[in-house]
Amino acid sequence: MDSKKEQLLALVQHNPFISQQDLAEQLGLSRSAVAGHVAALTRERRILGRAYVLPQRRPIVCIGGSNIDRKLRSLAALQMGNSNPATSSESPGGVARNVAENLARLGLPVHLLSAFGEDAAGRSLLAQANSLGMDCSASLIAADAPTGSYTAVLNTDGSLALGLAQMDLCERMTPDFLRQCAAQRAQAGLILIDLNLPADSIQQLLAEAQTEGSAPLVAVAVSAPKMARLPLDLRGLSLLMLNRDELSACAGMSLENDADLARAHQLLGERGLQRLIITQGAEAIWFGAAGAALKSLKPKRVKVVDVTGAGDAFAAGVCAGLSQAPEDFAGACRFGMDLARLTLQSERTVSPELSPTLLNLHN
């Protein structure tokens, strides 16, 4: 190599946690000279902050729910109050976990901070995550509570008739838990949360996101009732993704037409939100930055096999796109739609067709 600075960078690439003393000894430099090279590389954005985090290695950190998805699909038109013949299946689920799996299958570095029971379901979820390269080492493991579950009752066409969620374990992801995994979060290039988190934990993450040099914070809604977990002050929130019902609950107004969507977008911008995405199933998605007009994209029509996980795939695609090109909001939305379309055509909650090739083609 042609300079000590480049040699130092190579050592950091091999071990991002190497000390300045070790760098000085291996390079035959003084500590002050090492500090000077580190400062120069930091100014050049070739290393990022403490622990010499390299830009290409900064993970997307997903914080929120993990559970077992159980799907019951009716074989005929559902009759409420009666026994209905159905097929059943079981797979890994949970909004944050699903997003993390999509990202891992795209070949991106992912840390999942979630909560698992010390039971067969929890062990299965952790084993599957580890097999995909997802780092779950800082997740909460509870010996006295079961792993979460989500049961979806589907119509014959794969659309959702009823969903039942048992996610009590997420309530233990408190501000104390967040403090315990601060080191993992400090490495993030982007942080995604779902609204299974307790309100005070969401508040803490919003406050942290307002500090200089912090990673962009993205929130994915879970349901209209859980929109109450978002505070009125949304400063620090880089992006909120939600559907029309969830937006109505968040903005506190009915949404009858496009003008209402625009007004809700304006209201959230006034509360400090930077960017908004509104999904409307097969009809359209709307997206826009605070102070700018909403734009829309029309999804391509596909034959739906199962809707479960499509929204999470969309969120993962948006995050993947923004992690590669932060200013290309429309491109990130289009990539999210591509991933959602693949998931709609799969019986799996996360499509096995996802691969790094898809991300390379998007780029």
Sequence and secondary structure as in RCSB ss.txt:
>XXXX:A:sequence
MDSKKEQLLALVQHNPFISQQDLAEQLGLSRSAVAGHVAALTRERRILGRAYVLPQRRPIVCIGGSNIDRKLRSL
AALQMGNSNPATSSESPGGVARNVAENLARLGLPVHLLSAFGEDAAGRSLLAQANSLGMDCSASLIAADAPTGSY
TAVLNTDGSLALGLAQMDLCERMTPDFLRQCAAQRAQAGLILIDLNLPADSIQQLLAEAQTEGSAPLVAVAVSAP
KMARLPLDLRGLSLLMLNRDELSACAGMSLENDADLARAHQLLGERGLQRLIITQGAEAIWFGAAGAALKSLKPK
RVKVVDVTGAGDAFAAGVCAGLSQAPEDFAGACRFGMDLARLTLQSERTVSPELSPTLLNLHN
>XXXX:A:secstr
   HHHHHHHHHHH TT  HHHHHHHHT  HHHHHHHHHHHHHTTSSBTGGGB GGG  EEEES  EEEEEEEES
S   TTS   EEEEEEEE HHHHHHHHHHHTT  EEEE EEESSHHHHHHHHHHHHTT B TTSEEESSS  EEE
EEEE TTS EEEEEEE GGGGG  HHHHHHTHHHHHT SEEEEETTS HHHHHHHHHHHTSTT   EEEE   SG
GGGGS S  TT  EEEEEHHHHHHHHTS   SHHHHHHHHHHHHHTT  EEEEE TTS EEEEETTS  EEE   
    S  TTHHHHHHHHHHHHHHH TT HHHHHHHHHHHHHHHHT SSSS TT  HHHHHHH 
